[in-house]
Amino acid sequence: MRLLNSLRGPLVLALAGLLAGCSKLVVLYPAGDVAAQQGRLVVIATMLMLLIVVPVIFLILLFAWRYRQNGKHAETDYDPEWHHSTKLELVIWSAPLVIIIALGALTWISTHQLDPYRPLDRIAAGKPVPEGVKPLEVQVVSLDWKWLFFYPEQGIATVNELAAPVDRPIRFKLTSSHTMNAFYVPDLAGMIYTMPGMQTELNAVINKPGIYHGMSSHYSGAGFSGMTFKFHGLSDGDFDKWVAKAKAEGQPLTRASYGELAKPSERNPVARFSSVEDGLYQRVLNLCVEEGKPCMHETMAKDAQRNRAHASAQKLAAASEDALCTAATRPDLQEF
């Protein structure tokens, strides 16, 4: 029993380390500039809050000890008539107010700087985006339960495998086939939602070659735990080889093959497609991959056109009523 009691502390610490499950501290030390800025924001915000939290905890422990029952200060410092201290009130209210103002300013600035829809103006600290460099566009579709990536510039698509050149801006356009999901590569940037019939965007960059973990960060059904993928940060030459390999080994991705791919499945292996049918991503986005099904954007355009026509007809009818002239409304004609 004594042995168990002596080992209890180390065992608890070891268990806490295992439960932490993040030996590399990816969020604080990522390989991408956007994620690095977000990590610094977490650290700065935490330090600002600790400026209040740590003194409060210290004072709670100090007061509990200093004014404990039967303690010397509990008797000598007790003042039943005390009710107010201006200096104490200033400290109590001014310190948190300053912290809140600082956090508010930091949040407002970083919210605009790290807006996922905002195109990147730098690839790393002190390194602006080179002139003439076009972002790599990747169209992302979350399926049940796998990830589909379109590369419109390269004309290929992949399942559960993502790659991009190092130090080149990436512009993600994301949607979902059926279920709302969340795309997350901790080394790249914060998570971004994917929703059926809607498109979100994420701008990011990877600064170091390597293989990074990507995942679905929100529960989306039975196969959620296996909805992961590898993100490859490659040199320009290696990225070209990766694209060439997909074109050489893959099969064409058509509307028919997409229909099979979109069926629910778990822990899918990596798959590559050498070509993609024109407009397939837009059909996925507008929920009209099936033959004969009207596309959502066309239906919305027709509805908007009908609403404009109806509003115009109402205005024309109102104008006609106002312009109508009869003997009942013209006193100067009633005598005739």
C-alpha positions as CSV (number, residue, x, y, z in Angstrom):
1,M,0.0,0.0,0.0
2,R,2.8,2.4,0.8
3,L,4.4,1.6,-2.5
4,L,1.2,2.4,-4.3
5,N,0.9,5.7,-2.4
6,S,4.5,6.7,-3.3
7,L,3.9,5.9,-7.0
8,R,0.5,7.6,-7.2
9,G,2.0,11.0,-8.1
10,P,4.3,9.8,-10.9
11,L,1.5,7.6,-12.3
12,V,-0.9,10.6,-12.4
13,L,1.7,12.7,-14.2
14,A,2.4,10.0,-16.7
15,L,-1.3,9.5,-17.4
16,A,-1.8,13.2,-17.9
17,G,1.1,13.2,-20.4
18,L,-0.5,10.3,-22.3
19,L,-3.9,12.0,-22.3
20,A,-2.4,15.2,-23.6
21,G,-1.7,13.3,-26.8
22,C,0.3,16.1,-28.4
23,S,4.0,15.5,-27.9
24,K,5.0,17.9,-30.8
25,L,2.8,20.8,-29.8
26,V,1.8,21.3,-33.4
27,V,-0.6,24.2,-32.7
28,L,2.3,26.2,-31.1
29,Y,5.1,25.1,-33.4
30,P,3.5,24.5,-36.9
31,A,5.1,24.4,-40.3
32,G,2.9,27.1,-41.9
33,D,3.0,30.8,-41.5
34,V,-0.8,31.3,-40.9
35,A,-0.9,28.6,-38.3
36,A,2.2,30.1,-36.7
37,Q,0.5,33.5,-36.4
38,Q,-2.5,31.8,-34.8
39,G,-0.3,29.9,-32.4
40,R,1.4,33.2,-31.3
41,L,-2.1,34.7,-30.8
42,V,-3.0,31.9,-28.4
43,V,0.2,32.4,-26.4
44,I,-0.1,36.2,-26.2
45,A,-3.8,35.9,-25.2
46,T,-3.0,33.3,-22.6
47,M,-0.2,35.4,-21.1
48,L,-2.4,38.5,-20.9
49,M,-5.0,36.5,-19.0
50,L,-2.4,35.0,-16.7
51,L,-1.5,38.5,-15.6
52,I,-4.8,38.5,-13.7
53,V,-5.3,34.8,-13.0
54,V,-1.9,34.1,-11.3
55,P,-2.0,37.1,-8.8
56,V,-5.6,36.2,-8.0
57,I,-4.7,32.5,-7.3
58,F,-1.7,33.6,-5.2
59,L,-3.8,36.1,-3.2
60,I,-6.5,33.5,-2.5
61,L,-3.9,31.1,-1.1
62,L,-2.2,33.9,0.8
63,F,-5.4,35.2,2.4
64,A,-6.5,31.6,3.3
65,W,-3.3,31.1,5.1
66,R,-2.8,34.5,6.6
67,Y,-6.4,34.8,8.0
68,R,-6.9,31.2,9.0
69,Q,-8.8,30.4,12.2
70,N,-6.7,31.0,15.3
71,G,-4.0,32.8,13.2
72,K,-2.3,35.9,14.5
73,H,-3.5,38.2,11.7
74,A,-7.1,36.9,12.0
75,E,-7.2,38.7,15.3
76,T,-5.0,41.7,14.9
77,D,-6.1,42.8,11.4
78,Y,-9.8,42.3,11.9
79,D,-11.7,45.6,11.5
80,P,-15.5,45.2,11.8
81,E,-16.1,48.8,10.7
82,W,-14.1,48.6,7.4
83,H,-16.3,48.9,4.3
84,H,-14.4,50.7,1.5
85,S,-10.9,51.3,0.1
86,T,-10.5,53.6,-3.0
87,K,-7.0,52.3,-3.7
88,L,-8.2,48.7,-3.6
89,E,-11.2,49.5,-5.8
90,L,-8.9,51.1,-8.4
91,V,-6.7,48.1,-8.5
92,I,-9.6,45.6,-8.7
93,W,-11.3,47.4,-11.6
94,S,-8.5,49.0,-13.5
95,A,-6.2,46.0,-14.0
96,P,-8.9,43.7,-15.6
97,L,-10.2,46.6,-17.6
98,V,-6.7,47.2,-19.1
99,I,-6.4,43.4,-19.9
100,I,-9.8,43.4,-21.6
101,I,-8.9,46.4,-23.7
102,A,-5.7,44.8,-24.8
103,L,-7.4,41.5,-25.6
104,G,-10.1,43.3,-27.5
105,A,-7.6,45.2,-29.6
106,L,-5.6,42.1,-30.2
107,T,-8.7,40.1,-31.2
108,W,-10.0,42.9,-33.6
109,I,-6.6,43.2,-35.4
110,S,-5.9,39.5,-35.7
111,T,-9.5,38.7,-36.8
112,H,-8.9,40.9,-39.9
113,Q,-5.3,39.8,-40.5
114,L,-6.1,36.1,-40.2
115,D,-9.4,36.1,-42.0
116,P,-9.5,32.8,-43.9
117,Y,-11.0,34.5,-47.0
118,R,-8.2,37.2,-47.1
119,P,-5.6,36.5,-49.8
120,L,-2.1,36.1,-48.3
121,D,0.3,39.1,-48.5
122,R,3.2,37.2,-47.1
123,I,4.6,33.6,-47.1
124,A,6.5,34.0,-43.8
125,A,7.6,36.8,-41.4
126,G,9.5,39.4,-43.5
127,K,8.9,37.5,-46.8
128,P,6.1,39.0,-48.9
129,V,4.4,37.0,-51.6
130,P,6.7,37.2,-54.7
131,E,5.3,39.2,-57.6
132,G,3.7,37.1,-60.3
133,V,3.2,34.0,-58.0
134,K,-0.3,32.7,-58.5
135,P,-1.9,30.8,-55.5
136,L,-2.4,27.1,-56.0
137,E,-6.2,26.5,-56.1
138,V,-7.5,23.3,-54.4
139,Q,-11.2,22.5,-54.4
140,V,-12.1,20.4,-51.4
141,V,-15.2,18.2,-51.0
142,S,-16.0,16.4,-47.7
143,L,-17.7,13.1,-48.4
144,D,-18.9,10.3,-46.1
145,W,-16.3,9.6,-44.8
146,K,-13.3,10.7,-46.9
147,W,-11.8,13.8,-48.5
148,L,-11.8,14.6,-52.2
149,F,-9.4,17.2,-53.6
150,F,-9.7,18.8,-57.0
151,Y,-6.7,20.5,-58.7
152,P,-8.3,22.6,-61.5
153,E,-5.0,24.0,-62.7
154,Q,-3.4,20.5,-62.9
155,G,-6.5,18.7,-64.1
156,I,-6.3,15.9,-61.5
157,A,-8.1,14.8,-58.3
158,T,-7.2,12.8,-55.3
159,V,-8.9,11.0,-52.3
160,N,-7.4,11.3,-48.9
161,E,-4.1,12.8,-50.2
162,L,-3.2,16.5,-50.4
163,A,0.0,18.1,-51.7
164,A,1.3,21.6,-52.3
165,P,4.6,23.3,-53.1
166,V,6.5,24.8,-50.2
167,D,6.3,28.7,-49.9
168,R,3.5,28.9,-52.5
169,P,0.1,30.4,-51.3
170,I,-2.8,27.9,-51.4
171,R,-6.4,29.0,-51.9
172,F,-8.8,26.3,-50.7
173,K,-12.5,26.3,-51.9
174,L,-14.5,24.0,-49.8
175,T,-17.9,22.4,-49.8
176,S,-19.6,19.1,-48.7
177,S,-21.6,16.4,-50.5
178,H,-24.1,15.7,-47.7
179,T,-23.0,16.3,-44.1
180,M,-21.5,19.4,-42.6
181,N,-17.9,18.8,-41.7
182,A,-14.7,20.7,-40.7
183,F,-11.4,20.7,-42.6
184,Y,-8.3,20.9,-40.4
185,V,-4.5,20.6,-41.0
186,P,-2.9,21.9,-37.7
187,D,0.4,22.7,-39.4
188,L,-1.3,24.7,-42.1
189,A,-4.1,26.9,-40.6
190,G,-7.1,26.8,-38.4
191,M,-10.1,24.7,-39.2
192,I,-12.8,25.7,-41.7
193,Y,-16.3,24.4,-42.1
194,T,-17.6,22.5,-45.2
195,M,-21.3,22.7,-45.9
196,P,-23.5,21.2,-48.6
197,G,-24.7,23.8,-51.2
198,M,-22.3,26.4,-49.8
199,Q,-18.6,27.3,-50.4
200,T,-16.1,28.5,-47.8
201,E,-12.5,29.6,-48.5
202,L,-9.2,29.3,-46.7
203,N,-5.9,30.9,-47.7
204,A,-2.7,29.3,-46.2
205,V,0.9,28.4,-47.0
206,I,3.3,25.6,-45.9
207,N,6.9,26.7,-45.2
208,K,8.7,23.4,-44.6
209,P,8.8,20.2,-46.6
210,G,7.3,17.2,-44.9
211,I,4.2,15.0,-44.4
212,Y,1.6,16.5,-42.1
213,H,-1.6,15.2,-40.6
214,G,-5.0,16.3,-41.8
215,M,-8.4,15.5,-40.3
216,S,-12.0,16.1,-39.9
217,S,-12.1,18.1,-36.6
218,H,-15.9,17.7,-36.0
219,Y,-17.9,14.5,-35.5
220,S,-19.9,13.7,-38.7
221,G,-21.1,10.1,-38.3
222,A,-19.9,6.5,-38.0
223,G,-16.8,6.8,-40.1
224,F,-15.6,10.1,-38.5
225,S,-12.5,8.5,-36.8
226,G,-11.1,7.3,-40.1
227,M,-11.7,10.6,-42.0
228,T,-8.0,11.6,-42.1
229,F,-5.5,12.3,-44.8
230,K,-1.8,13.2,-45.4
231,F,-0.8,16.6,-46.5
232,H,2.6,16.6,-48.4
233,G,4.7,19.8,-48.4
234,L,6.9,19.4,-51.5
235,S,9.4,21.3,-53.5
236,D,8.3,22.6,-56.9
237,G,10.1,19.7,-58.6
238,D,8.6,17.1,-56.3
239,F,5.2,18.5,-56.7
240,D,5.4,18.3,-60.5
241,K,6.4,14.6,-60.1
242,W,3.5,14.0,-57.8
243,V,1.1,15.5,-60.4
244,A,2.7,13.5,-63.2
245,K,2.3,10.3,-61.1
246,A,-1.4,11.0,-60.5
247,K,-1.9,11.5,-64.3
248,A,0.0,8.3,-65.1
249,E,-1.6,6.0,-62.5
250,G,-5.1,7.4,-62.0
251,Q,-8.4,6.9,-63.7
252,P,-10.7,9.6,-65.1
253,L,-13.1,11.1,-62.5
254,T,-16.6,11.4,-64.2
255,R,-20.0,12.1,-62.8
256,A,-20.7,8.4,-62.8
257,S,-17.5,7.5,-60.9
258,Y,-18.1,10.4,-58.5
259,G,-21.6,8.9,-57.8
260,E,-19.9,5.7,-56.7
261,L,-17.2,7.6,-54.7
262,A,-19.8,9.6,-52.9
263,K,-21.4,6.5,-51.3
264,P,-20.6,6.2,-47.6
265,S,-17.4,4.3,-46.9
266,E,-14.9,4.1,-44.1
267,R,-11.1,4.4,-44.0
268,N,-10.7,4.7,-47.7
269,P,-7.2,4.2,-49.2
270,V,-5.5,6.9,-51.2
271,A,-6.9,7.2,-54.7
272,R,-5.8,9.4,-57.6
273,F,-7.6,10.5,-60.8
274,S,-5.8,11.4,-63.9
275,S,-8.5,13.8,-65.2
276,V,-11.7,15.4,-64.0
277,E,-14.9,15.9,-66.0
278,D,-15.4,19.6,-66.8
279,G,-17.6,21.4,-64.2
280,L,-17.8,18.5,-61.8
281,Y,-16.9,20.5,-58.7
282,Q,-19.5,23.2,-59.6
283,R,-22.1,20.4,-59.9
284,V,-21.1,19.1,-56.5
285,L,-21.3,22.6,-55.0
286,N,-24.7,23.2,-56.6
287,L,-26.1,19.7,-55.7
288,C,-26.8,18.6,-59.3
289,V,-24.3,15.8,-60.1
290,E,-27.2,13.4,-60.9
291,E,-28.5,13.6,-64.4
292,G,-31.6,15.7,-64.9
293,K,-31.4,17.3,-61.4
294,P,-31.6,21.2,-61.6
295,C,-28.5,23.0,-60.2
296,M,-29.1,25.1,-57.2
297,H,-27.6,28.3,-58.6
298,E,-29.9,28.0,-61.7
299,T,-33.0,27.5,-59.5
300,M,-32.0,30.5,-57.3
301,A,-31.5,32.6,-60.4
302,K,-34.9,31.7,-61.8
303,D,-36.5,32.4,-58.4
304,A,-34.8,35.8,-58.2
305,Q,-36.0,36.6,-61.8
306,R,-39.6,35.7,-60.9
307,N,-39.4,37.8,-57.8
308,R,-38.1,40.8,-59.8
309,A,-40.9,40.3,-62.4
310,H,-43.5,40.1,-59.7
311,A,-42.2,43.2,-58.0
312,S,-42.2,45.1,-61.3
313,A,-45.8,44.0,-62.1
314,Q,-46.9,45.2,-58.7
315,K,-45.2,48.6,-59.2
316,L,-46.8,48.9,-62.7
317,A,-50.2,48.1,-61.4
318,A,-49.9,50.7,-58.6
319,A,-48.7,53.3,-61.1
320,S,-51.7,52.5,-63.4
321,E,-54.1,52.9,-60.5
322,D,-52.6,56.3,-59.6
323,A,-52.8,57.5,-63.2
324,L,-56.4,56.4,-63.8
325,C,-58.6,59.4,-64.3
326,T,-62.4,59.2,-64.0
327,A,-65.3,61.6,-63.3
328,A,-65.5,60.2,-59.8
329,T,-62.0,61.4,-59.1
330,R,-62.0,64.7,-61.1
331,P,-64.3,67.3,-59.5
332,D,-64.0,69.6,-62.6
333,L,-65.6,66.8,-64.8
334,Q,-68.5,65.9,-62.5
335,E,-70.7,68.9,-63.7
336,F,-70.7,67.5,-67.2
